[in-house]
Amino acid sequence: MNRTFKIDLNRKYCRRCANSIKTELRRITGVKSIEIDFTLSHLEIEYENDNDMRETFMNTLSRIGLFQNNSSCEIN
């Protein structure tokens, strides 16, 4: 079953930073696609896993220094 994780990053990133974000997230088993909306500073990850991966994604974003304390996230 595919699931989607969405987060508003509350800041804009350049394409180089976006590529770094994607590279780190692609290392997580089950990640199928990663979309970053540069205008809205919105990140969406589609993944194949029956488990809630929110903590894994947030830990990865935090580890690479991109997690903002006031970010909002949503998982479907």
C-alpha positions as CSV (number, residue, x, y, z in Angstrom):
1,M,0.0,0.0,0.0
2,N,1.3,3.4,-0.9
3,R,1.2,6.2,1.6
4,T,1.9,9.9,1.4
5,F,3.8,12.1,3.9
6,K,3.5,15.9,3.4
7,I,5.3,18.7,5.2
8,D,5.5,22.4,4.9
9,L,9.1,23.4,5.3
10,N,8.4,27.1,6.1
11,R,11.2,28.3,3.9
12,K,12.4,28.1,0.4
13,Y,15.3,26.0,-0.8
14,C,17.4,26.2,-3.9
15,R,17.6,23.4,-6.3
16,R,20.9,22.2,-4.9
17,C,19.5,22.0,-1.4
18,A,16.4,20.2,-2.8
19,N,18.6,17.7,-4.5
20,S,20.4,17.1,-1.1
21,I,17.0,16.6,0.6
22,K,15.9,14.1,-2.1
23,T,19.2,12.2,-2.0
24,E,18.9,11.7,1.8
25,L,15.2,10.7,1.6
26,R,15.8,8.2,-1.2
27,R,18.1,6.2,1.1
28,I,15.1,5.3,3.2
29,T,13.7,1.9,2.2
30,G,10.3,2.1,0.6
31,V,10.5,5.7,-0.7
32,K,8.9,5.8,-4.2
33,S,8.9,9.5,-5.1
34,I,9.8,12.8,-3.6
35,E,8.3,16.1,-4.8
36,I,9.4,19.6,-3.6
37,D,7.3,22.6,-4.5
38,F,9.7,25.5,-4.6
39,T,7.0,28.1,-4.6
40,L,5.1,26.8,-1.6
41,S,8.1,25.2,0.3
42,H,6.2,22.0,0.4
43,L,7.6,18.5,0.5
44,E,5.7,15.4,-0.4
45,I,7.0,11.8,-0.1
46,E,5.2,8.8,-1.5
47,Y,6.3,5.6,0.0
48,E,5.4,1.9,0.1
49,N,5.2,0.7,3.6
50,D,2.5,-0.4,6.0
51,N,4.1,1.5,8.8
52,D,3.8,5.1,9.8
53,M,7.1,6.5,8.6
54,R,6.6,10.1,9.9
55,E,9.3,9.7,12.6
56,T,11.8,8.3,10.2
57,F,11.2,11.2,7.7
58,M,11.3,13.8,10.5
59,N,14.5,12.4,11.9
60,T,16.1,12.4,8.5
61,L,15.1,16.0,7.9
62,S,16.3,17.0,11.3
63,R,19.6,15.2,10.9
64,I,20.4,17.1,7.7
65,G,19.4,20.4,9.4
66,L,16.1,21.1,7.5
67,F,13.5,20.5,10.1
68,Q,11.9,23.6,11.4
69,N,10.2,23.5,14.9
70,N,7.2,25.3,13.5
71,S,6.7,23.1,10.4
72,S,3.4,21.4,9.9
73,C,3.2,17.9,8.6
74,E,0.4,15.6,7.4
75,I,0.4,11.9,6.6
76,N,-2.3,10.1,4.6
